[in-house]
Amino acid sequence: MGHVGMAAAAVRYLNAPHARVDPLPPPELRCVGDDERAPVDPAEFRRVLGTFATGVTVVTSPAADGESAPAGFACQSFSSLSLDPPLVVFMVGRTSTTWPRIARAGVFCVNVLGAGQDTLCRGFAVPGGEKFAGVAYDAAPLSGSPRLRGALAWIDCSIHAVHPGGDHLIVVGRVDALGTGAGEDTEPLLFHRGRFR
């Protein structure tokens, strides 16, 4: 039984009457007080967490009402979240100028980058500017978000929920369509210790 078969079996088990439990109440959401902050040096936090290699994506959305261009930003904090319903998650800084545009659109597409697309990623990592100038893309089938040419995979989503997470927001997307692009033999683009790999 492969991963998909095991996941499907787990879903069936959890949906069985004997496995039902009452849902937990929602957590209390509040700001962390200065007296509650752990004494962790931000530079050391970044150095240690940088040892965890991450995949690299570009999150895009179509131009919202009144805007002339689509929106997009480079994102390393992307992950699958749930099989049933199909959910993914990414984190974005609260100070991002791109996030409000994606939020207004209500939809987004996650473009999983492959090896050799580090220059493309750098273009989407800088704030402001014409990020889509010279970038080849077509429209994702349901959201119309830019689907970048050469990406390993694309995940077309609608915004399902947004939660606070310190200096970031945790964005949950419901997957409406998805597919692969550049081929299964292409290596992924990774980010590790401040460098692309």
KOLFI-518354 format. One record per residue: residue in one letter; x, y, z of N, C-alpha, C in turn. Coordinates in Angstrom, 1 decimal, padded with zeros to 4 digits. Layout:
residues N
- a | X | Y | Z | X | Y | Z | X | Y | Z
...
//
This chain:
residues 197
- m | 000.9 | -001.2 | 000.0 | 000.0 | 000.0 | 000.0 | 000.9 | 001.2 | 000.0
- g | 000.7 | 002.1 | -001.0 | 001.5 | 003.3 | -001.1 | 001.0 | 004.4 | -000.1
- h | 001.7 | 005.6 | -000.2 | 001.3 | 006.7 | 000.7 | -000.1 | 007.1 | 000.5
- v | -000.6 | 007.2 | -000.8 | -002.0 | 007.6 | -001.1 | -002.9 | 006.6 | -000.5
- g | -002.6 | 005.3 | -000.6 | -003.5 | 004.2 | -000.1 | -003.6 | 004.3 | 001.4
- m | -002.4 | 004.5 | 002.1 | -002.4 | 004.6 | 003.5 | -003.2 | 005.9 | 004.0
- a | -003.0 | 007.0 | 003.3 | -003.7 | 008.2 | 003.7 | -005.3 | 008.0 | 003.5
- a | -005.7 | 007.3 | 002.4 | -007.1 | 007.0 | 002.2 | -007.6 | 006.1 | 003.3
- a | -006.8 | 005.1 | 003.7 | -007.3 | 004.2 | 004.8 | -007.4 | 005.0 | 006.1
- a | -006.5 | 005.9 | 006.4 | -006.6 | 006.7 | 007.6 | -007.8 | 007.6 | 007.6
- v | -008.1 | 008.2 | 006.4 | -009.3 | 009.0 | 006.3 | -010.6 | 008.2 | 006.6
- r | -010.6 | 006.9 | 006.0 | -011.8 | 006.1 | 006.3 | -011.9 | 005.7 | 007.7
- y | -010.7 | 005.4 | 008.4 | -010.8 | 005.1 | 009.8 | -011.3 | 006.2 | 010.6
- l | -010.8 | 007.4 | 010.4 | -011.2 | 008.6 | 011.1 | -012.6 | 009.0 | 010.9
- n | -013.2 | 008.6 | 009.8 | -014.6 | 008.9 | 009.5 | -015.5 | 007.8 | 010.1
- a | -015.0 | 006.7 | 010.5 | -015.8 | 005.7 | 011.1 | -016.5 | 006.2 | 012.4
- p | -017.7 | 005.7 | 012.7 | -018.4 | 006.2 | 013.9 | -017.6 | 006.0 | 015.2
- h | -016.8 | 004.9 | 015.3 | -016.1 | 004.7 | 016.6 | -015.0 | 005.7 | 016.8
- a | -014.5 | 006.3 | 015.7 | -013.4 | 007.2 | 015.8 | -013.8 | 008.7 | 016.0
- r | -015.1 | 009.0 | 016.1 | -015.5 | 010.4 | 016.2 | -015.3 | 010.9 | 017.6
- v | -014.8 | 012.1 | 017.6 | -014.6 | 012.8 | 018.9 | -015.2 | 014.2 | 018.8
- d | -015.5 | 014.7 | 019.9 | -016.0 | 016.1 | 019.9 | -014.9 | 017.1 | 019.5
- p | -015.1 | 018.0 | 018.7 | -014.0 | 019.0 | 018.3 | -013.6 | 019.8 | 019.5
- l | -012.3 | 020.2 | 019.4 | -011.8 | 021.1 | 020.5 | -012.3 | 022.5 | 020.3
- p | -012.5 | 023.2 | 021.3 | -012.9 | 024.6 | 021.1 | -011.7 | 025.4 | 020.4
- p | -012.1 | 026.4 | 019.7 | -011.0 | 027.2 | 019.0 | -010.1 | 027.8 | 020.0
- p | -008.8 | 027.9 | 019.7 | -007.8 | 028.5 | 020.6 | -008.1 | 030.0 | 020.7
- e | -007.7 | 030.5 | 021.9 | -007.8 | 032.0 | 022.1 | -006.7 | 032.6 | 021.3
- l | -007.0 | 033.6 | 020.5 | -006.0 | 034.3 | 019.7 | -005.7 | 035.6 | 020.4
- r | -004.5 | 035.9 | 020.7 | -004.0 | 037.1 | 021.3 | -002.6 | 037.4 | 021.0
- c | -002.1 | 038.6 | 021.2 | -000.7 | 038.9 | 021.0 | 000.1 | 038.4 | 022.2
- v | 001.4 | 038.1 | 021.8 | 002.3 | 037.6 | 022.9 | 002.9 | 038.8 | 023.5
- g | 002.8 | 038.8 | 024.9 | 003.4 | 040.0 | 025.6 | 004.9 | 040.0 | 025.6
- d | 005.5 | 041.1 | 025.8 | 006.9 | 041.2 | 025.9 | 007.5 | 040.4 | 027.0
- d | 006.8 | 040.2 | 028.1 | 007.3 | 039.4 | 029.2 | 007.2 | 037.9 | 028.9
- e | 006.5 | 037.5 | 027.8 | 006.4 | 036.1 | 027.5 | 007.3 | 035.7 | 026.4
- r | 008.1 | 036.6 | 025.9 | 009.0 | 036.2 | 024.8 | 010.2 | 035.4 | 025.3
- a | 010.5 | 034.3 | 024.5 | 011.6 | 033.5 | 024.9 | 012.9 | 034.3 | 024.5
- p | 014.0 | 034.1 | 025.3 | 015.2 | 034.8 | 025.1 | 016.0 | 034.1 | 024.0
- v | 015.5 | 034.2 | 022.8 | 016.2 | 033.6 | 021.6 | 016.7 | 034.8 | 020.7
- d | 018.0 | 034.8 | 020.4 | 018.6 | 035.8 | 019.6 | 018.0 | 035.6 | 018.2
- p | 017.5 | 036.6 | 017.5 | 017.0 | 036.5 | 016.2 | 018.0 | 036.0 | 015.2
- a | 019.2 | 036.4 | 015.3 | 020.3 | 035.9 | 014.3 | 020.5 | 034.4 | 014.5
- e | 020.5 | 034.0 | 015.8 | 020.7 | 032.6 | 016.1 | 019.5 | 031.8 | 015.6
- f | 018.3 | 032.3 | 015.8 | 017.1 | 031.6 | 015.3 | 017.2 | 031.4 | 013.8
- r | 017.6 | 032.5 | 013.1 | 017.7 | 032.4 | 011.6 | 018.8 | 031.4 | 011.2
- r | 019.9 | 031.4 | 011.9 | 021.0 | 030.5 | 011.6 | 020.7 | 029.0 | 011.8
- v | 020.1 | 028.7 | 012.9 | 019.7 | 027.3 | 013.2 | 018.6 | 026.8 | 012.3
- l | 017.5 | 027.7 | 012.1 | 016.4 | 027.2 | 011.2 | 016.9 | 027.2 | 009.8
- g | 017.9 | 027.9 | 009.4 | 018.5 | 027.8 | 008.1 | 019.0 | 026.5 | 007.7
- t | 019.3 | 025.6 | 008.7 | 019.8 | 024.3 | 008.4 | 018.7 | 023.4 | 007.8
- f | 017.5 | 023.8 | 007.9 | 016.4 | 023.0 | 007.4 | 016.2 | 023.4 | 005.9
- a | 016.4 | 022.5 | 005.0 | 016.3 | 022.8 | 003.5 | 014.8 | 022.9 | 003.2
- t | 014.4 | 023.9 | 002.4 | 013.0 | 024.1 | 002.0 | 012.9 | 024.1 | 000.5
- g | 011.8 | 023.7 | 000.0 | 011.5 | 023.9 | -001.4 | 011.2 | 025.4 | -001.6
- v | 011.2 | 025.8 | -002.9 | 011.0 | 027.2 | -003.2 | 009.8 | 027.3 | -004.2
- t | 008.9 | 028.2 | -003.9 | 007.7 | 028.4 | -004.7 | 007.5 | 029.9 | -005.0
- v | 006.7 | 030.2 | -006.0 | 006.2 | 031.6 | -006.2 | 004.7 | 031.5 | -006.1
- v | 004.1 | 032.3 | -005.2 | 002.7 | 032.4 | -005.1 | 002.2 | 033.6 | -005.9
- t | 001.2 | 033.3 | -006.8 | 000.7 | 034.3 | -007.7 | -000.8 | 034.5 | -007.5
- s | -001.3 | 035.6 | -008.0 | -002.8 | 035.8 | -008.0 | -003.1 | 036.7 | -009.2
- p | -004.3 | 036.6 | -009.7 | -004.6 | 037.5 | -010.9 | -004.8 | 039.0 | -010.4
- a | -004.8 | 039.9 | -011.3 | -005.0 | 041.3 | -010.9 | -006.4 | 041.4 | -010.4
- a | -006.5 | 042.0 | -009.2 | -007.8 | 042.2 | -008.5 | -008.5 | 043.4 | -009.2
- d | -009.7 | 043.7 | -008.8 | -010.4 | 044.8 | -009.4 | -009.6 | 046.1 | -009.2
- g | -009.5 | 046.9 | -010.3 | -008.8 | 048.1 | -010.2 | -007.3 | 048.0 | -010.3
- e | -006.7 | 046.8 | -010.5 | -005.3 | 046.6 | -010.6 | -005.0 | 046.2 | -012.1
- s | -003.8 | 046.7 | -012.6 | -003.5 | 046.4 | -014.0 | -002.6 | 045.2 | -014.1
- a | -002.0 | 044.7 | -013.1 | -001.0 | 043.6 | -013.2 | -001.3 | 042.5 | -012.1
- p | -000.9 | 041.3 | -012.4 | -001.1 | 040.2 | -011.4 | -000.1 | 040.5 | -010.2
- a | -000.3 | 039.7 | -009.1 | 000.6 | 039.8 | -008.0 | 001.4 | 038.5 | -007.8
- g | 002.5 | 038.6 | -007.1 | 003.3 | 037.4 | -006.9 | 004.4 | 037.7 | -005.9
- f | 004.8 | 036.6 | -005.2 | 006.0 | 036.8 | -004.3 | 006.7 | 035.4 | -004.1
- a | 008.0 | 035.4 | -003.9 | 008.7 | 034.2 | -003.6 | 008.4 | 033.7 | -002.2
- c | 008.2 | 032.4 | -002.1 | 007.7 | 031.8 | -000.8 | 008.4 | 030.5 | -000.5
- q | 009.1 | 030.4 | 000.6 | 009.7 | 029.1 | 001.0 | 008.8 | 028.4 | 002.0
- s | 007.9 | 029.1 | 002.6 | 007.1 | 028.5 | 003.7 | 005.8 | 027.9 | 003.2
- f | 005.9 | 027.0 | 002.3 | 004.7 | 026.3 | 001.7 | 004.7 | 024.9 | 002.1
- s | 003.5 | 024.3 | 002.3 | 003.4 | 022.9 | 002.7 | 002.0 | 022.4 | 002.4
- s | 001.9 | 021.1 | 002.1 | 000.6 | 020.5 | 002.1 | 000.0 | 020.4 | 003.5
- l | -001.3 | 020.5 | 003.7 | -001.8 | 020.5 | 005.0 | -002.8 | 019.4 | 005.3
- s | -003.7 | 019.1 | 004.3 | -004.8 | 018.2 | 004.5 | -005.2 | 017.5 | 003.2
- l | -005.5 | 016.2 | 003.3 | -005.9 | 015.4 | 002.1 | -007.4 | 015.6 | 001.9
- d | -008.2 | 015.6 | 003.0 | -009.6 | 015.6 | 002.9 | -010.2 | 016.6 | 004.0
- p | -010.5 | 017.8 | 003.6 | -010.5 | 018.4 | 002.2 | -009.0 | 018.7 | 001.8
- p | -008.8 | 018.8 | 000.5 | -007.4 | 019.1 | 000.1 | -007.1 | 020.6 | 000.4
- l | -006.1 | 020.7 | 001.3 | -005.7 | 022.0 | 001.8 | -004.2 | 022.2 | 001.7
- v | -003.7 | 023.3 | 001.4 | -002.3 | 023.7 | 001.5 | -002.1 | 024.9 | 002.4
- v | -000.9 | 025.2 | 002.8 | -000.7 | 026.4 | 003.6 | 000.6 | 027.1 | 003.2
- f | 000.6 | 028.4 | 003.4 | 001.9 | 029.1 | 003.2 | 001.9 | 030.3 | 004.3
- m | 003.0 | 030.8 | 004.6 | 003.1 | 031.9 | 005.5 | 003.7 | 033.1 | 004.8
- v | 003.2 | 034.3 | 005.2 | 003.6 | 035.5 | 004.5 | 003.8 | 036.6 | 005.6
- g | 004.8 | 037.4 | 005.5 | 005.0 | 038.4 | 006.5 | 003.9 | 039.5 | 006.5
- r | 003.6 | 039.9 | 007.7 | 002.5 | 040.9 | 007.9 | 002.8 | 042.2 | 007.2
- t | 004.1 | 042.5 | 006.9 | 004.5 | 043.7 | 006.2 | 004.5 | 043.6 | 004.7
- s | 004.2 | 042.4 | 004.2 | 004.2 | 042.2 | 002.8 | 003.3 | 043.2 | 002.0
- t | 003.7 | 043.8 | 001.0 | 002.9 | 044.6 | 000.2 | 002.1 | 043.8 | -000.9
- t | 002.6 | 042.6 | -001.1 | 001.9 | 041.8 | -002.1 | 000.7 | 041.0 | -001.5
- w | 000.8 | 040.6 | -000.3 | -000.3 | 039.9 | 000.4 | -001.6 | 040.6 | 000.3
- p | -001.8 | 041.9 | 000.6 | -003.1 | 042.5 | 000.4 | -003.7 | 042.3 | -000.9
- r | -002.9 | 042.3 | -002.0 | -003.4 | 042.2 | -003.3 | -003.9 | 040.7 | -003.6
- i | -003.2 | 039.8 | -003.0 | -003.7 | 038.4 | -003.1 | -004.9 | 038.2 | -002.3
- a | -005.0 | 038.8 | -001.1 | -006.2 | 038.7 | -000.3 | -007.4 | 039.2 | -001.0
- r | -007.2 | 040.4 | -001.7 | -008.3 | 041.0 | -002.4 | -008.8 | 040.1 | -003.5
- a | -007.9 | 039.4 | -004.2 | -008.3 | 038.5 | -005.3 | -009.0 | 037.3 | -004.8
- g | -008.6 | 036.8 | -003.6 | -009.3 | 035.7 | -002.9 | -008.9 | 034.3 | -003.5
- v | -007.9 | 034.3 | -004.4 | -007.5 | 033.1 | -005.0 | -005.9 | 033.2 | -005.2
- f | -005.3 | 032.1 | -005.4 | -003.8 | 032.1 | -005.7 | -003.4 | 030.8 | -006.3
- c | -002.2 | 030.9 | -006.9 | -001.6 | 029.7 | -007.5 | -000.2 | 029.5 | -006.9
- v | 000.1 | 028.4 | -006.4 | 001.5 | 028.1 | -005.9 | 002.2 | 027.4 | -007.1
- n | 003.3 | 028.0 | -007.5 | 004.2 | 027.5 | -008.5 | 005.5 | 026.9 | -007.9
- v | 005.6 | 025.6 | -008.0 | 006.8 | 024.9 | -007.4 | 008.0 | 025.0 | -008.4
- l | 009.1 | 025.7 | -007.9 | 010.2 | 026.0 | -008.8 | 011.1 | 024.8 | -008.9
- g | 011.7 | 024.7 | -010.1 | 012.7 | 023.6 | -010.3 | 014.1 | 024.2 | -010.4
- a | 015.1 | 023.3 | -010.4 | 016.5 | 023.7 | -010.5 | 016.7 | 024.6 | -011.7
- g | 017.5 | 025.6 | -011.5 | 017.7 | 026.5 | -012.6 | 016.8 | 027.7 | -012.7
- q | 015.8 | 027.7 | -011.7 | 014.8 | 028.9 | -011.7 | 015.1 | 029.8 | -010.6
- d | 016.4 | 029.8 | -010.1 | 016.7 | 030.7 | -009.0 | 016.7 | 032.2 | -009.4
- t | 017.0 | 032.5 | -010.7 | 016.9 | 033.9 | -011.1 | 015.4 | 034.3 | -011.1
- l | 014.5 | 033.5 | -011.6 | 013.1 | 033.8 | -011.6 | 012.7 | 034.0 | -010.1
- c | 013.1 | 033.2 | -009.2 | 012.8 | 033.4 | -007.8 | 013.2 | 034.7 | -007.2
- r | 014.5 | 035.1 | -007.6 | 015.0 | 036.4 | -007.1 | 014.2 | 037.5 | -007.6
- g | 013.7 | 037.4 | -008.8 | 012.8 | 038.5 | -009.3 | 011.5 | 038.7 | -008.5
- f | 011.0 | 037.6 | -008.0 | 009.8 | 037.7 | -007.2 | 010.1 | 037.9 | -005.7
- a | 011.4 | 037.9 | -005.3 | 011.7 | 038.1 | -003.9 | 011.9 | 039.5 | -003.5
- v | 012.1 | 040.4 | -004.6 | 012.2 | 041.8 | -004.3 | 010.9 | 042.5 | -004.2
- p | 010.7 | 043.4 | -003.2 | 009.4 | 044.1 | -003.1 | 009.3 | 045.2 | -004.3
- g | 008.0 | 045.3 | -004.7 | 007.7 | 046.3 | -005.7 | 008.2 | 045.9 | -007.1
- g | 008.2 | 046.8 | -008.0 | 008.7 | 046.6 | -009.3 | 007.8 | 045.8 | -010.2
- e | 008.2 | 045.6 | -011.5 | 007.4 | 044.8 | -012.4 | 007.9 | 043.4 | -012.4
- k | 007.3 | 042.6 | -011.4 | 007.8 | 041.2 | -011.2 | 007.5 | 040.3 | -012.4
- f | 006.5 | 040.6 | -013.2 | 006.1 | 039.7 | -014.3 | 006.7 | 040.2 | -015.6
- a | 007.5 | 041.2 | -015.6 | 008.1 | 041.7 | -016.9 | 009.1 | 040.6 | -017.4
- g | 008.8 | 040.1 | -018.7 | 009.6 | 039.1 | -019.3 | 009.4 | 037.7 | -018.8
- v | 008.4 | 037.5 | -017.9 | 008.1 | 036.2 | -017.3 | 007.0 | 035.5 | -018.2
- a | 007.3 | 034.3 | -018.6 | 006.3 | 033.6 | -019.4 | 005.3 | 032.8 | -018.5
- y | 004.0 | 033.0 | -018.7 | 003.0 | 032.3 | -017.9 | 001.7 | 032.3 | -018.7
- d | 000.9 | 031.3 | -018.2 | -000.5 | 031.3 | -018.7 | -001.4 | 031.3 | -017.4
- a | -002.7 | 031.2 | -017.7 | -003.7 | 031.4 | -016.5 | -004.0 | 030.0 | -016.0
- a | -003.9 | 029.9 | -014.7 | -004.4 | 028.6 | -014.0 | -005.9 | 028.4 | -014.3
- p | -006.3 | 027.2 | -014.4 | -007.7 | 026.9 | -015.0 | -008.9 | 027.5 | -014.2
- l | -008.8 | 027.6 | -012.9 | -010.0 | 028.1 | -012.2 | -009.8 | 029.5 | -011.6
- s | -008.6 | 029.8 | -011.1 | -008.5 | 031.1 | -010.5 | -008.0 | 032.1 | -011.5
- g | -007.4 | 031.7 | -012.6 | -006.8 | 032.7 | -013.5 | -005.5 | 033.2 | -013.0
- s | -005.0 | 032.7 | -011.9 | -003.7 | 033.2 | -011.4 | -002.6 | 032.8 | -012.4
- p | -001.5 | 033.6 | -012.5 | -000.4 | 033.2 | -013.3 | 000.2 | 031.8 | -013.0
- r | 000.3 | 031.0 | -014.0 | 001.0 | 029.7 | -013.9 | 002.3 | 029.8 | -014.6
- l | 003.4 | 029.8 | -013.9 | 004.7 | 030.1 | -014.5 | 005.2 | 029.0 | -015.4
- r | 005.7 | 029.4 | -016.6 | 006.2 | 028.4 | -017.5 | 007.5 | 027.8 | -016.9
- g | 007.7 | 026.5 | -017.0 | 008.9 | 025.8 | -016.5 | 008.8 | 025.4 | -015.0
- a | 007.7 | 025.7 | -014.3 | 007.6 | 025.3 | -012.9 | 007.4 | 023.8 | -012.9
- l | 007.8 | 023.2 | -011.8 | 007.7 | 021.7 | -011.6 | 006.2 | 021.3 | -011.5
- a | 005.5 | 022.2 | -010.7 | 004.1 | 021.9 | -010.4 | 003.3 | 023.2 | -010.2
- w | 002.0 | 023.1 | -010.2 | 001.2 | 024.3 | -009.9 | 000.0 | 023.8 | -009.1
- i | -000.4 | 024.6 | -008.1 | -001.6 | 024.3 | -007.3 | -002.5 | 025.5 | -007.3
- d | -003.7 | 025.3 | -007.8 | -004.6 | 026.4 | -008.0 | -005.6 | 026.4 | -006.8
- c | -005.7 | 027.5 | -006.1 | -006.4 | 027.5 | -004.8 | -007.3 | 028.7 | -004.6
- s | -008.2 | 028.6 | -003.7 | -009.0 | 029.7 | -003.2 | -008.7 | 029.8 | -001.7
- i | -008.7 | 031.0 | -001.2 | -008.3 | 031.3 | 000.2 | -009.4 | 030.7 | 001.1
- h | -009.0 | 029.8 | 002.0 | -009.9 | 029.0 | 002.9 | -009.9 | 029.7 | 004.3
- a | -008.7 | 030.1 | 004.8 | -008.7 | 030.7 | 006.1 | -007.3 | 031.4 | 006.2
- v | -007.3 | 032.4 | 007.1 | -006.1 | 033.1 | 007.4 | -006.0 | 033.3 | 009.0
- h | -004.8 | 032.9 | 009.5 | -004.6 | 032.9 | 011.0 | -003.4 | 033.7 | 011.3
- p | -003.4 | 034.4 | 012.5 | -002.2 | 035.1 | 012.9 | -001.1 | 034.2 | 013.3
- g | 000.1 | 034.5 | 013.1 | 001.3 | 033.7 | 013.5 | 002.5 | 034.6 | 013.8
- g | 002.5 | 035.3 | 014.9 | 003.6 | 036.2 | 015.2 | 003.7 | 037.3 | 014.2
- d | 004.9 | 037.5 | 013.6 | 005.0 | 038.5 | 012.6 | 004.6 | 038.1 | 011.2
- h | 004.0 | 036.9 | 011.1 | 003.5 | 036.4 | 009.8 | 002.0 | 036.1 | 009.9
- l | 001.5 | 035.8 | 008.7 | 000.1 | 035.3 | 008.6 | 000.2 | 033.9 | 008.1
- i | -000.7 | 033.0 | 008.6 | -000.8 | 031.6 | 008.1 | -002.0 | 031.5 | 007.2
- v | -001.7 | 031.3 | 005.9 | -002.8 | 031.3 | 004.9 | -003.0 | 029.9 | 004.5
- v | -004.3 | 029.5 | 004.6 | -004.7 | 028.2 | 004.2 | -005.5 | 028.3 | 002.9
- g | -005.1 | 027.5 | 002.0 | -005.8 | 027.5 | 000.7 | -006.5 | 026.2 | 000.4
- r | -007.7 | 026.2 | -000.2 | -008.4 | 025.0 | -000.6 | -008.0 | 024.8 | -002.0
- v | -007.5 | 023.6 | -002.3 | -007.0 | 023.2 | -003.6 | -008.2 | 022.9 | -004.6
- d | -008.2 | 023.7 | -005.7 | -009.3 | 023.5 | -006.6 | -008.9 | 022.8 | -007.9
- a | -007.6 | 022.9 | -008.2 | -007.0 | 022.2 | -009.3 | -005.5 | 022.1 | -009.1
- l | -004.8 | 021.2 | -009.8 | -003.4 | 021.1 | -009.6 | -002.8 | 020.2 | -010.8
- g | -001.5 | 020.3 | -011.0 | -000.9 | 019.5 | -012.0 | 000.6 | 019.7 | -012.0
- t | 001.3 | 018.9 | -012.8 | 002.8 | 019.0 | -012.9 | 003.1 | 019.7 | -014.2
- g | 004.3 | 020.3 | -014.3 | 004.6 | 021.1 | -015.5 | 005.9 | 020.6 | -016.2
- a | 007.1 | 020.9 | -015.5 | 008.3 | 020.7 | -016.2 | 008.8 | 019.3 | -016.4
- g | 008.1 | 018.3 | -015.8 | 008.6 | 016.9 | -016.0 | 009.1 | 016.4 | -014.7
- e | 008.9 | 015.1 | -014.5 | 009.3 | 014.4 | -013.3 | 010.8 | 014.3 | -013.1
- d | 011.6 | 014.4 | -014.2 | 013.0 | 014.2 | -014.1 | 013.8 | 015.5 | -013.6
- t | 013.1 | 016.6 | -013.6 | 013.7 | 017.9 | -013.2 | 013.9 | 017.9 | -011.7
- e | 015.0 | 018.3 | -011.2 | 015.3 | 018.5 | -009.8 | 014.6 | 019.7 | -009.3
- p | 014.2 | 019.7 | -008.0 | 013.6 | 020.9 | -007.4 | 014.6 | 021.9 | -007.0
- l | 014.2 | 023.2 | -006.9 | 015.0 | 024.2 | -006.4 | 014.9 | 024.2 | -004.9
- l | 016.0 | 024.2 | -004.2 | 016.0 | 024.2 | -002.7 | 016.7 | 025.4 | -002.2
- f | 016.3 | 025.8 | -001.0 | 017.0 | 026.9 | -000.3 | 017.5 | 026.3 | 001.0
- h | 018.9 | 026.5 | 001.2 | 019.5 | 025.9 | 002.4 | 020.6 | 026.8 | 002.9
- r | 020.6 | 027.2 | 004.1 | 021.7 | 028.1 | 004.7 | 022.0 | 029.3 | 003.9
- g | 020.8 | 030.0 | 003.4 | 021.0 | 031.2 | 002.7 | 021.3 | 031.1 | 001.3
- r | 021.4 | 029.9 | 000.7 | 021.7 | 029.8 | -000.7 | 020.8 | 028.8 | -001.4
- f | 020.6 | 029.0 | -002.7 | 019.9 | 028.1 | -003.5 | 020.8 | 026.8 | -003.8
- r | 020.1 | 025.7 | -003.8 | 020.8 | 024.4 | -004.0 | 020.2 | 023.7 | -005.2
//
